Amino acid sequence: MRTVCVVGIGMSKWGEVWRKSLRQLFVDAAREAIQNAGVDRIDSLYVGCMSSGLFVGQ
C-alpha cells in the first residue's frame, strides 16, 4: 500500500449562486485546492459533491 497525502483543499462558495454552473463551482473549488497546496506538481485531483444531481435536476 502506498502513502497518500492531502496537500490542499478548496470549497466553492455556499449560498445562492444562480449565475454559476455546476461546472464552474467545481472549477472554483479545484483552483482553490491547487493554490492551497502550494506545490509544483500534483499527481491527481479529486472533486466531490454531496448532491449535484439533485441541484441540476438530473
C-alpha distance matrix in Angstrom:
0.0 3.8 6.8 9.2 12.9 16.1 18.7 21.7 23.3 26.4 28.7 31.7 35.0 36.0 39.4 41.7 40.5 42.6 43.0 39.3 37.5 34.2 32.8 34.3 32.8 29.3 30.2 31.5 28.4 26.2 28.6 28.6 24.8 24.9 27.8 26.3 23.1 25.5 23.3 24.4 21.5 19.3 16.6 17.0 19.2 19.2 22.6 23.5 26.8 27.8 30.8 31.6 33.1 35.6 36.6 37.4 39.0 36.6
3.8 0.0 3.8 6.4 10.0 13.4 15.6 18.7 20.7 24.0 26.5 29.6 33.0 34.2 37.8 40.1 38.7 41.0 41.1 37.3 35.8 32.6 31.0 32.2 30.8 27.3 27.9 29.1 26.0 23.6 25.7 25.8 22.0 21.7 24.5 23.1 19.8 21.9 19.6 20.7 17.9 15.9 13.4 14.3 16.7 17.3 20.9 22.2 25.7 27.2 30.3 30.8 32.5 35.1 35.8 36.5 38.5 36.2
6.8 3.8 0.0 3.8 6.7 10.4 12.5 15.8 18.0 21.4 24.1 27.4 30.7 32.0 35.6 38.2 36.8 39.3 39.5 35.8 34.6 31.5 30.0 30.9 29.2 25.9 26.4 27.1 24.0 21.8 23.7 23.3 19.5 19.5 21.9 20.1 16.9 19.1 17.2 18.7 16.4 14.5 12.8 13.6 15.6 16.3 19.7 21.1 24.5 26.0 29.3 29.9 32.0 34.4 34.8 35.8 38.0 36.1
9.2 6.4 3.8 0.0 3.8 7.0 9.5 12.5 14.4 17.8 20.4 23.7 26.9 28.3 32.0 34.4 33.0 35.6 35.7 32.0 30.9 27.8 26.4 27.1 25.4 22.2 22.7 23.4 20.2 18.2 20.2 19.8 15.9 16.2 18.8 17.0 14.0 16.6 15.0 16.9 14.5 12.0 10.5 10.7 12.1 12.7 16.0 17.5 21.0 22.6 25.9 26.4 28.7 31.0 31.2 32.2 34.5 32.8
12.9 10.0 6.7 3.8 0.0 3.8 6.0 9.2 11.4 15.0 17.9 21.4 24.4 26.0 29.7 32.3 31.0 33.8 33.8 30.3 29.5 26.6 25.3 25.6 23.7 20.7 21.1 21.2 18.0 16.2 17.9 16.9 13.2 13.6 15.8 13.6 10.8 13.5 12.5 15.0 13.2 10.9 10.7 10.8 11.5 12.3 15.1 16.8 20.1 21.9 25.4 25.8 28.4 30.6 30.4 31.6 34.1 32.8
16.1 13.4 10.4 7.0 3.8 0.0 3.8 5.9 7.7 11.3 14.2 17.7 20.7 22.3 26.0 28.7 27.3 30.2 30.3 26.9 26.3 23.5 22.4 22.4 20.3 17.6 18.0 17.8 14.5 13.1 14.8 13.6 9.8 11.0 13.1 10.7 8.5 11.8 11.7 14.6 13.2 10.6 11.2 10.4 9.8 10.2 12.4 14.1 17.2 19.1 22.6 22.9 25.8 27.8 27.3 28.6 31.4 30.3
18.7 15.6 12.5 9.5 6.0 3.8 0.0 3.8 7.1 10.6 14.1 17.5 20.3 22.5 26.2 28.8 27.2 30.2 29.9 26.6 26.4 24.0 22.6 22.0 20.3 17.8 17.4 16.9 14.0 12.4 13.2 11.8 8.3 8.7 10.1 7.7 5.0 8.1 8.3 11.6 10.9 9.2 11.0 10.9 10.4 11.8 13.8 16.0 19.0 21.3 24.6 24.5 27.6 29.6 28.7 29.8 32.9 32.0
21.7 18.7 15.8 12.5 9.2 5.9 3.8 0.0 3.8 7.0 10.6 13.8 16.7 19.0 22.7 25.2 23.6 26.7 26.3 23.0 23.1 20.9 19.6 18.8 16.9 14.7 14.3 13.4 10.5 9.4 10.0 8.1 4.8 6.2 7.5 4.9 3.9 7.6 9.1 12.3 11.9 10.0 12.3 11.4 9.6 10.8 11.8 14.1 16.7 19.1 22.3 22.0 25.3 27.1 25.8 27.0 30.2 29.7
23.3 20.7 18.0 14.4 11.4 7.7 7.1 3.8 0.0 3.8 7.0 10.5 13.3 15.3 19.1 21.7 20.3 23.5 23.4 20.3 20.4 18.1 17.4 16.5 14.1 12.3 12.6 11.3 7.9 8.0 9.3 6.9 4.2 7.5 8.7 6.2 7.2 10.7 12.5 15.5 15.0 12.6 14.6 12.8 10.1 10.0 9.9 11.5 13.6 15.9 19.0 18.8 22.3 23.8 22.4 23.9 27.1 26.8
26.4 24.0 21.4 17.8 15.0 11.3 10.6 7.0 3.8 0.0 3.8 6.9 9.8 12.2 15.9 18.2 16.7 19.8 19.7 16.6 17.1 15.1 14.6 13.2 10.7 9.5 9.9 7.9 4.6 6.2 7.3 4.7 4.1 7.9 8.6 7.3 9.4 12.4 14.5 17.1 16.8 14.5 16.6 14.3 11.1 10.7 9.3 10.8 12.1 14.6 17.3 16.7 20.3 21.6 19.8 21.2 24.6 24.7
28.7 26.5 24.1 20.4 17.9 14.2 14.1 10.6 7.0 3.8 0.0 3.8 6.5 8.5 12.2 14.7 13.4 16.7 17.0 14.2 14.8 12.8 13.1 11.8 8.5 8.4 9.7 7.4 4.5 7.8 9.3 7.1 7.7 11.2 11.8 10.8 13.2 16.0 18.2 20.7 20.2 17.7 19.5 16.9 13.3 12.1 9.5 9.9 10.0 12.2 14.5 14.0 17.8 18.6 16.6 18.4 21.7 22.2
31.7 29.6 27.4 23.7 21.4 17.7 17.5 13.8 10.5 6.9 3.8 0.0 3.8 6.4 9.7 11.5 9.8 13.0 13.3 10.5 11.5 10.1 10.8 9.0 5.6 7.0 8.4 5.7 4.8 8.6 9.7 8.4 10.1 13.1 13.5 13.3 15.9 18.4 20.6 22.7 22.3 19.9 21.7 18.9 15.1 13.9 10.7 11.0 10.2 12.4 13.8 12.6 16.3 17.0 14.4 15.9 19.4 20.3
35.0 33.0 30.7 26.9 24.4 20.7 20.3 16.7 13.3 9.8 6.5 3.8 0.0 3.8 6.7 8.8 7.8 11.5 12.1 10.3 12.3 11.7 13.1 10.8 7.7 10.3 11.5 8.4 8.4 12.2 12.6 11.0 13.2 16.2 15.9 15.6 18.6 20.8 23.4 25.6 25.6 23.4 25.3 22.6 18.9 17.6 14.4 14.2 12.6 14.1 15.1 14.2 17.8 17.6 14.7 16.5 19.9 21.5
36.0 34.2 32.0 28.3 26.0 22.3 22.5 19.0 15.3 12.2 8.5 6.4 3.8 0.0 3.8 6.9 7.5 11.0 12.8 11.6 13.2 12.3 14.7 13.1 9.7 12.2 14.2 11.7 11.2 15.0 16.0 14.3 16.0 19.3 19.3 18.5 21.4 23.9 26.5 28.8 28.5 26.1 27.7 24.7 21.0 19.1 15.7 14.5 12.2 12.7 13.3 13.1 16.5 15.7 12.9 15.5 18.4 20.3
39.4 37.8 35.6 32.0 29.7 26.0 26.2 22.7 19.1 15.9 12.2 9.7 6.7 3.8 0.0 3.8 6.0 9.1 11.5 11.4 13.4 13.2 16.0 14.5 11.6 14.7 16.6 14.3 14.4 18.1 19.0 17.6 19.6 22.7 22.6 22.1 25.0 27.4 30.0 32.2 31.9 29.5 31.1 28.1 24.3 22.3 18.8 17.3 14.6 14.6 14.3 14.0 17.0 15.5 12.4 15.0 17.6 20.1
41.7 40.1 38.2 34.4 32.3 28.7 28.8 25.2 21.7 18.2 14.7 11.5 8.8 6.9 3.8 0.0 3.8 5.8 8.7 9.5 11.7 12.3 15.4 13.8 11.8 15.2 17.0 15.1 16.0 19.5 20.2 19.4 21.6 24.4 24.4 24.4 27.3 29.5 32.0 33.8 33.5 31.2 32.7 29.6 25.8 23.9 20.2 18.9 16.0 16.2 15.2 14.2 16.6 15.0 11.6 13.5 16.1 19.0
40.5 38.7 36.8 33.0 31.0 27.3 27.2 23.6 20.3 16.7 13.4 9.8 7.8 7.5 6.0 3.8 0.0 3.8 5.6 5.8 8.4 9.6 12.2 10.3 8.8 12.6 13.9 12.2 13.7 16.9 17.4 17.1 19.6 22.0 22.0 22.5 25.4 27.4 29.7 31.2 30.9 28.7 30.3 27.2 23.5 22.0 18.3 17.6 15.1 16.2 15.2 13.3 15.9 15.1 11.4 12.5 15.6 18.2
42.6 41.0 39.3 35.6 33.8 30.2 30.2 26.7 23.5 19.8 16.7 13.0 11.5 11.0 9.1 5.8 3.8 0.0 3.8 5.6 7.6 9.7 12.5 11.1 10.6 14.2 15.5 14.5 16.4 19.2 19.8 20.1 22.5 24.6 24.9 25.7 28.4 30.4 32.4 33.6 33.2 30.9 32.3 29.1 25.5 23.9 20.2 19.4 16.7 17.7 16.0 13.7 15.5 14.6 10.8 11.0 13.9 16.8
43.0 41.1 39.5 35.7 33.8 30.3 29.9 26.3 23.4 19.7 17.0 13.3 12.1 12.8 11.5 8.7 5.6 3.8 0.0 3.8 6.8 9.9 11.6 9.6 10.3 13.8 14.2 13.3 15.9 18.4 18.4 19.1 21.8 23.4 23.5 24.9 27.5 29.1 31.1 32.0 31.7 29.7 31.4 28.5 25.0 23.9 20.4 20.3 18.2 19.9 18.3 15.6 17.5 17.3 13.5 13.0 16.1 18.6
39.3 37.3 35.8 32.0 30.3 26.9 26.6 23.0 20.3 16.6 14.2 10.5 10.3 11.6 11.4 9.5 5.8 5.6 3.8 0.0 3.8 6.6 8.0 5.9 6.6 10.0 10.5 10.0 12.6 14.8 15.1 16.1 18.5 20.1 20.6 21.9 24.3 26.1 27.9 28.8 28.3 26.1 27.6 24.7 21.2 20.2 16.7 16.8 15.1 17.2 16.0 13.1 15.3 15.7 12.1 11.5 15.1 17.0
37.5 35.8 34.6 30.9 29.5 26.3 26.4 23.1 20.4 17.1 14.8 11.5 12.3 13.2 13.4 11.7 8.4 7.6 6.8 3.8 0.0 3.8 5.3 5.1 6.4 8.8 9.8 10.7 12.7 14.3 15.4 16.9 18.7 20.1 21.3 22.7 24.6 26.7 28.0 28.6 27.6 25.2 26.3 23.1 19.8 18.5 15.1 15.1 13.4 15.7 14.2 10.7 12.4 13.5 10.3 8.9 12.5 13.9
34.2 32.6 31.5 27.8 26.6 23.5 24.0 20.9 18.1 15.1 12.8 10.1 11.7 12.3 13.2 12.3 9.6 9.7 9.9 6.6 3.8 0.0 3.8 5.5 5.1 6.4 8.7 10.0 10.9 12.5 14.4 15.7 16.9 18.6 20.3 21.3 22.8 25.3 26.4 27.3 26.0 23.2 23.9 20.5 17.1 15.3 11.8 11.4 9.7 12.2 10.9 7.4 9.6 11.2 8.5 7.6 11.3 12.0
32.8 31.0 30.0 26.4 25.3 22.4 22.6 19.6 17.4 14.6 13.1 10.8 13.1 14.7 16.0 15.4 12.2 12.5 11.6 8.0 5.3 3.8 0.0 3.8 5.4 5.1 6.2 8.7 10.1 10.5 12.2 14.3 15.4 16.4 18.3 19.8 21.1 23.3 24.1 24.5 23.1 20.5 21.3 18.1 14.9 13.8 10.8 11.6 11.1 14.3 13.6 10.1 12.0 14.4 12.1 10.7 14.2 14.2
34.3 32.2 30.9 27.1 25.6 22.4 22.0 18.8 16.5 13.2 11.8 9.0 10.8 13.1 14.5 13.8 10.3 11.1 9.6 5.9 5.1 5.5 3.8 0.0 3.8 5.4 4.9 6.1 8.7 9.7 10.4 12.2 14.2 15.2 16.4 18.1 19.9 21.7 23.0 23.6 22.7 20.5 21.9 19.0 15.8 15.2 12.1 13.3 12.7 15.9 15.5 12.4 14.9 16.6 13.7 12.9 16.6 17.3
32.8 30.8 29.2 25.4 23.7 20.3 20.3 16.9 14.1 10.7 8.5 5.6 7.7 9.7 11.6 11.8 8.8 10.6 10.3 6.6 6.4 5.1 5.4 3.8 0.0 3.8 5.5 5.1 6.4 8.7 10.1 10.9 12.5 14.5 15.6 16.5 18.6 20.9 22.4 23.6 22.8 20.3 21.6 18.6 15.0 13.8 10.3 10.8 9.9 12.8 12.9 10.4 13.5 14.8 12.0 12.2 16.0 16.8
29.3 27.3 25.9 22.2 20.7 17.6 17.8 14.7 12.3 9.5 8.4 7.0 10.3 12.2 14.7 15.2 12.6 14.2 13.8 10.0 8.8 6.4 5.1 5.4 3.8 0.0 3.8 5.5 5.2 6.1 8.6 10.0 10.6 12.3 14.3 15.2 16.5 19.1 20.1 21.2 19.9 17.1 18.1 14.9 11.3 10.1 6.9 8.2 8.4 12.0 12.7 10.2 13.3 15.4 13.3 13.3 16.9 16.8
30.2 27.9 26.4 22.7 21.1 18.0 17.4 14.3 12.6 9.9 9.7 8.4 11.5 14.2 16.6 17.0 13.9 15.5 14.2 10.5 9.8 8.7 6.2 4.9 5.5 3.8 0.0 3.8 5.5 5.0 6.0 8.5 9.8 10.5 12.2 13.9 15.3 17.2 18.2 18.8 17.9 15.7 17.2 14.5 11.3 11.3 9.0 11.3 12.1 15.7 16.5 13.9 16.7 18.9 16.6 16.2 19.8 19.8
31.5 29.1 27.1 23.4 21.2 17.8 16.9 13.4 11.3 7.9 7.4 5.7 8.4 11.7 14.3 15.1 12.2 14.5 13.3 10.0 10.7 10.0 8.7 6.1 5.1 5.5 3.8 0.0 3.8 5.5 5.3 6.2 8.7 10.1 10.7 12.2 14.3 16.2 17.9 19.1 18.8 16.8 18.9 16.5 13.1 13.1 10.5 12.4 12.8 16.0 17.0 14.9 18.2 19.7 17.0 17.3 21.0 21.6
28.4 26.0 24.0 20.2 18.0 14.5 14.0 10.5 7.9 4.6 4.5 4.8 8.4 11.2 14.4 16.0 13.7 16.4 15.9 12.6 12.7 10.9 10.1 8.7 6.4 5.2 5.5 3.8 0.0 3.8 5.6 5.2 6.2 8.7 10.0 10.4 12.3 14.8 16.5 18.3 17.6 15.2 17.1 14.4 10.8 10.3 7.8 9.6 10.5 13.6 15.4 13.9 17.4 19.0 16.8 17.6 21.2 21.4
26.2 23.6 21.8 18.2 16.2 13.1 12.4 9.4 8.0 6.2 7.8 8.6 12.2 15.0 18.1 19.5 16.9 19.2 18.4 14.8 14.3 12.5 10.5 9.7 8.7 6.1 5.0 5.5 3.8 0.0 3.8 5.4 5.1 6.2 8.6 9.7 10.6 13.0 14.0 15.3 14.3 11.8 13.6 11.1 7.7 8.2 6.9 10.0 11.9 15.5 17.3 15.6 18.7 20.9 19.1 19.4 22.9 22.5
28.6 25.7 23.7 20.2 17.9 14.8 13.2 10.0 9.3 7.3 9.3 9.7 12.6 16.0 19.0 20.2 17.4 19.8 18.4 15.1 15.4 14.4 12.2 10.4 10.1 8.6 6.0 5.3 5.6 3.8 0.0 3.8 5.4 5.1 6.1 8.4 9.9 11.4 12.8 13.8 13.7 12.1 14.8 13.1 10.3 11.7 10.7 13.7 15.4 18.8 20.5 18.6 21.8 23.8 21.6 21.8 25.4 25.4
28.6 25.8 23.3 19.8 16.9 13.6 11.8 8.1 6.9 4.7 7.1 8.4 11.0 14.3 17.6 19.4 17.1 20.1 19.1 16.1 16.9 15.7 14.3 12.2 10.9 10.0 8.5 6.2 5.2 5.4 3.8 0.0 3.8 5.5 5.1 5.9 8.5 10.3 12.7 14.6 15.0 13.4 16.2 14.6 11.7 12.6 11.4 13.9 15.3 18.3 20.4 19.1 22.6 24.1 21.9 22.7 26.3 26.5
24.8 22.0 19.5 15.9 13.2 9.8 8.3 4.8 4.2 4.1 7.7 10.1 13.2 16.0 19.6 21.6 19.6 22.5 21.8 18.5 18.7 16.9 15.4 14.2 12.5 10.6 9.8 8.7 6.2 5.1 5.4 3.8 0.0 3.8 5.5 4.9 6.1 9.0 10.7 13.0 12.7 10.6 13.2 11.5 8.7 9.8 9.6 12.3 14.5 17.4 20.0 19.1 22.5 24.3 22.6 23.5 26.9 26.6
24.9 21.7 19.5 16.2 13.6 11.0 8.7 6.2 7.5 7.9 11.2 13.1 16.2 19.3 22.7 24.4 22.0 24.6 23.4 20.1 20.1 18.6 16.4 15.2 14.5 12.3 10.5 10.1 8.7 6.2 5.1 5.5 3.8 0.0 3.8 5.4 5.2 6.9 7.9 9.6 9.5 8.1 11.2 10.4 8.5 10.9 11.5 14.8 17.3 20.5 22.9 21.6 24.8 26.9 25.2 25.6 29.1 28.6
27.8 24.5 21.9 18.8 15.8 13.1 10.1 7.5 8.7 8.6 11.8 13.5 15.9 19.3 22.6 24.4 22.0 24.9 23.5 20.6 21.3 20.3 18.3 16.4 15.6 14.3 12.2 10.7 10.0 8.6 6.1 5.1 5.5 3.8 0.0 3.8 5.4 5.7 8.2 10.1 11.4 11.0 14.5 14.1 12.3 14.5 14.6 17.6 19.6 22.7 25.0 23.7 27.1 28.9 26.8 27.4 31.0 31.0
26.3 23.1 20.1 17.0 13.6 10.7 7.7 4.9 6.2 7.3 10.8 13.3 15.6 18.5 22.1 24.4 22.5 25.7 24.9 21.9 22.7 21.3 19.8 18.1 16.5 15.2 13.9 12.2 10.4 9.7 8.4 5.9 4.9 5.4 3.8 0.0 3.8 5.5 8.6 11.6 12.7 11.8 15.0 14.5 12.6 14.2 14.4 16.9 19.0 21.6 24.4 23.6 27.2 28.7 26.9 28.0 31.4 31.4
23.1 19.8 16.9 14.0 10.8 8.5 5.0 3.9 7.2 9.4 13.2 15.9 18.6 21.4 25.0 27.3 25.4 28.4 27.5 24.3 24.6 22.8 21.1 19.9 18.6 16.5 15.3 14.3 12.3 10.6 9.9 8.5 6.1 5.2 5.4 3.8 0.0 3.8 5.5 8.9 9.5 8.7 11.9 12.0 11.0 13.2 14.4 17.2 19.8 22.6 25.5 24.8 28.1 30.0 28.5 29.4 32.8 32.3
25.5 21.9 19.1 16.6 13.5 11.8 8.1 7.6 10.7 12.4 16.0 18.4 20.8 23.9 27.4 29.5 27.4 30.4 29.1 26.1 26.7 25.3 23.3 21.7 20.9 19.1 17.2 16.2 14.8 13.0 11.4 10.3 9.0 6.9 5.7 5.5 3.8 0.0 3.8 7.0 9.1 9.9 13.4 14.3 13.8 16.5 17.7 20.7 23.3 26.1 28.9 28.0 31.3 33.2 31.5 32.3 35.7 35.3
23.3 19.6 17.2 15.0 12.5 11.7 8.3 9.1 12.5 14.5 18.2 20.6 23.4 26.5 30.0 32.0 29.7 32.4 31.1 27.9 28.0 26.4 24.1 23.0 22.4 20.1 18.2 17.9 16.5 14.0 12.8 12.7 10.7 7.9 8.2 8.6 5.5 3.8 0.0 3.8 5.7 7.2 10.7 12.4 12.9 16.0 18.0 21.2 24.2 27.2 30.0 28.9 32.0 34.3 32.8 33.3 36.6 35.9
24.4 20.7 18.7 16.9 15.0 14.6 11.6 12.3 15.5 17.1 20.7 22.7 25.6 28.8 32.2 33.8 31.2 33.6 32.0 28.8 28.6 27.3 24.5 23.6 23.6 21.2 18.8 19.1 18.3 15.3 13.8 14.6 13.0 9.6 10.1 11.6 8.9 7.0 3.8 0.0 3.8 7.0 10.3 12.6 13.7 17.3 19.4 22.9 26.0 29.2 31.7 30.4 33.2 35.7 34.2 34.3 37.7 36.8
21.5 17.9 16.4 14.5 13.2 13.2 10.9 11.9 15.0 16.8 20.2 22.3 25.6 28.5 31.9 33.5 30.9 33.2 31.7 28.3 27.6 26.0 23.1 22.7 22.8 19.9 17.9 18.8 17.6 14.3 13.7 15.0 12.7 9.5 11.4 12.7 9.5 9.1 5.7 3.8 0.0 3.8 6.6 9.3 11.1 14.7 17.3 20.8 24.2 27.4 29.9 28.5 31.1 33.9 32.7 32.6 35.8 34.6
19.3 15.9 14.5 12.0 10.9 10.6 9.2 10.0 12.6 14.5 17.7 19.9 23.4 26.1 29.5 31.2 28.7 30.9 29.7 26.1 25.2 23.2 20.5 20.5 20.3 17.1 15.7 16.8 15.2 11.8 12.1 13.4 10.6 8.1 11.0 11.8 8.7 9.9 7.2 7.0 3.8 0.0 3.8 5.6 7.4 11.0 13.8 17.2 20.7 23.9 26.4 25.2 27.7 30.5 29.5 29.5 32.6 31.3
16.6 13.4 12.8 10.5 10.7 11.2 11.0 12.3 14.6 16.6 19.5 21.7 25.3 27.7 31.1 32.7 30.3 32.3 31.4 27.6 26.3 23.9 21.3 21.9 21.6 18.1 17.2 18.9 17.1 13.6 14.8 16.2 13.2 11.2 14.5 15.0 11.9 13.4 10.7 10.3 6.6 3.8 0.0 3.8 7.2 10.4 13.8 17.0 20.7 23.7 26.1 25.1 27.2 30.2 29.7 29.6 32.4 30.6
17.0 14.3 13.6 10.7 10.8 10.4 10.9 11.4 12.8 14.3 16.9 18.9 22.6 24.7 28.1 29.6 27.2 29.1 28.5 24.7 23.1 20.5 18.1 19.0 18.6 14.9 14.5 16.5 14.4 11.1 13.1 14.6 11.5 10.4 14.1 14.5 12.0 14.3 12.4 12.6 9.3 5.6 3.8 0.0 3.8 6.8 10.2 13.3 17.0 20.1 22.4 21.3 23.4 26.5 26.0 26.0 28.7 26.9
19.2 16.7 15.6 12.1 11.5 9.8 10.4 9.6 10.1 11.1 13.3 15.1 18.9 21.0 24.3 25.8 23.5 25.5 25.0 21.2 19.8 17.1 14.9 15.8 15.0 11.3 11.3 13.1 10.8 7.7 10.3 11.7 8.7 8.5 12.3 12.6 11.0 13.8 12.9 13.7 11.1 7.4 7.2 3.8 0.0 3.8 6.6 10.1 13.6 16.8 19.2 18.1 20.5 23.3 22.6 22.7 25.6 24.2
19.2 17.3 16.3 12.7 12.3 10.2 11.8 10.8 10.0 10.7 12.1 13.9 17.6 19.1 22.3 23.9 22.0 23.9 23.9 20.2 18.5 15.3 13.8 15.2 13.8 10.1 11.3 13.1 10.3 8.2 11.7 12.6 9.8 10.9 14.5 14.2 13.2 16.5 16.0 17.3 14.7 11.0 10.4 6.8 3.8 0.0 3.8 6.6 10.3 13.3 15.7 15.0 17.3 20.1 19.8 20.2 22.8 21.3
22.6 20.9 19.7 16.0 15.1 12.4 13.8 11.8 9.9 9.3 9.5 10.7 14.4 15.7 18.8 20.2 18.3 20.2 20.4 16.7 15.1 11.8 10.8 12.1 10.3 6.9 9.0 10.5 7.8 6.9 10.7 11.4 9.6 11.5 14.6 14.4 14.4 17.7 18.0 19.4 17.3 13.8 13.8 10.2 6.6 3.8 0.0 3.8 7.0 10.4 12.6 11.6 14.3 16.8 16.2 16.7 19.6 18.4
23.5 22.2 21.1 17.5 16.8 14.1 16.0 14.1 11.5 10.8 9.9 11.0 14.2 14.5 17.3 18.9 17.6 19.4 20.3 16.8 15.1 11.4 11.6 13.3 10.8 8.2 11.3 12.4 9.6 10.0 13.7 13.9 12.3 14.8 17.6 16.9 17.2 20.7 21.2 22.9 20.8 17.2 17.0 13.3 10.1 6.6 3.8 0.0 3.8 6.8 9.2 9.0 11.7 13.9 13.8 14.9 17.3 16.2
26.8 25.7 24.5 21.0 20.1 17.2 19.0 16.7 13.6 12.1 10.0 10.2 12.6 12.2 14.6 16.0 15.1 16.7 18.2 15.1 13.4 9.7 11.1 12.7 9.9 8.4 12.1 12.8 10.5 11.9 15.4 15.3 14.5 17.3 19.6 19.0 19.8 23.3 24.2 26.0 24.2 20.7 20.7 17.0 13.6 10.3 7.0 3.8 0.0 3.8 5.8 5.8 9.0 10.6 10.3 12.0 14.3 13.8
27.8 27.2 26.0 22.6 21.9 19.1 21.3 19.1 15.9 14.6 12.2 12.4 14.1 12.7 14.6 16.2 16.2 17.7 19.9 17.2 15.7 12.2 14.3 15.9 12.8 12.0 15.7 16.0 13.6 15.5 18.8 18.3 17.4 20.5 22.7 21.6 22.6 26.1 27.2 29.2 27.4 23.9 23.7 20.1 16.8 13.3 10.4 6.8 3.8 0.0 3.8 6.3 8.8 9.3 9.9 12.4 14.0 13.6
30.8 30.3 29.3 25.9 25.4 22.6 24.6 22.3 19.0 17.3 14.5 13.8 15.1 13.3 14.3 15.2 15.2 16.0 18.3 16.0 14.2 10.9 13.6 15.5 12.9 12.7 16.5 17.0 15.4 17.3 20.5 20.4 20.0 22.9 25.0 24.4 25.5 28.9 30.0 31.7 29.9 26.4 26.1 22.4 19.2 15.7 12.6 9.2 5.8 3.8 0.0 3.8 5.5 5.5 6.6 9.1 10.3 10.1
31.6 30.8 29.9 26.4 25.8 22.9 24.5 22.0 18.8 16.7 14.0 12.6 14.2 13.1 14.0 14.2 13.3 13.7 15.6 13.1 10.7 7.4 10.1 12.4 10.4 10.2 13.9 14.9 13.9 15.6 18.6 19.1 19.1 21.6 23.7 23.6 24.8 28.0 28.9 30.4 28.5 25.2 25.1 21.3 18.1 15.0 11.6 9.0 5.8 6.3 3.8 0.0 3.8 5.4 5.0 6.3 8.5 8.4
33.1 32.5 32.0 28.7 28.4 25.8 27.6 25.3 22.3 20.3 17.8 16.3 17.8 16.5 17.0 16.6 15.9 15.5 17.5 15.3 12.4 9.6 12.0 14.9 13.5 13.3 16.7 18.2 17.4 18.7 21.8 22.6 22.5 24.8 27.1 27.2 28.1 31.3 32.0 33.2 31.1 27.7 27.2 23.4 20.5 17.3 14.3 11.7 9.0 8.8 5.5 3.8 0.0 3.8 5.5 5.4 6.0 4.8
35.6 35.1 34.4 31.0 30.6 27.8 29.6 27.1 23.8 21.6 18.6 17.0 17.6 15.7 15.5 15.0 15.1 14.6 17.3 15.7 13.5 11.2 14.4 16.6 14.8 15.4 18.9 19.7 19.0 20.9 23.8 24.1 24.3 26.9 28.9 28.7 30.0 33.2 34.3 35.7 33.9 30.5 30.2 26.5 23.3 20.1 16.8 13.9 10.6 9.3 5.5 5.4 3.8 0.0 3.8 5.6 5.2 6.0
36.6 35.8 34.8 31.2 30.4 27.3 28.7 25.8 22.4 19.8 16.6 14.4 14.7 12.9 12.4 11.6 11.4 10.8 13.5 12.1 10.3 8.5 12.1 13.7 12.0 13.3 16.6 17.0 16.8 19.1 21.6 21.9 22.6 25.2 26.8 26.9 28.5 31.5 32.8 34.2 32.7 29.5 29.7 26.0 22.6 19.8 16.2 13.8 10.3 9.9 6.6 5.0 5.5 3.8 0.0 3.8 5.6 7.7
37.4 36.5 35.8 32.2 31.6 28.6 29.8 27.0 23.9 21.2 18.4 15.9 16.5 15.5 15.0 13.5 12.5 11.0 13.0 11.5 8.9 7.6 10.7 12.9 12.2 13.3 16.2 17.3 17.6 19.4 21.8 22.7 23.5 25.6 27.4 28.0 29.4 32.3 33.3 34.3 32.6 29.5 29.6 26.0 22.7 20.2 16.7 14.9 12.0 12.4 9.1 6.3 5.4 5.6 3.8 0.0 3.8 5.8
39.0 38.5 38.0 34.5 34.1 31.4 32.9 30.2 27.1 24.6 21.7 19.4 19.9 18.4 17.6 16.1 15.6 13.9 16.1 15.1 12.5 11.3 14.2 16.6 16.0 16.9 19.8 21.0 21.2 22.9 25.4 26.3 26.9 29.1 31.0 31.4 32.8 35.7 36.6 37.7 35.8 32.6 32.4 28.7 25.6 22.8 19.6 17.3 14.3 14.0 10.3 8.5 6.0 5.2 5.6 3.8 0.0 3.8
36.6 36.2 36.1 32.8 32.8 30.3 32.0 29.7 26.8 24.7 22.2 20.3 21.5 20.3 20.1 19.0 18.2 16.8 18.6 17.0 13.9 12.0 14.2 17.3 16.8 16.8 19.8 21.6 21.4 22.5 25.4 26.5 26.6 28.6 31.0 31.4 32.3 35.3 35.9 36.8 34.6 31.3 30.6 26.9 24.2 21.3 18.4 16.2 13.8 13.6 10.1 8.4 4.8 6.0 7.7 5.8 3.8 0.0
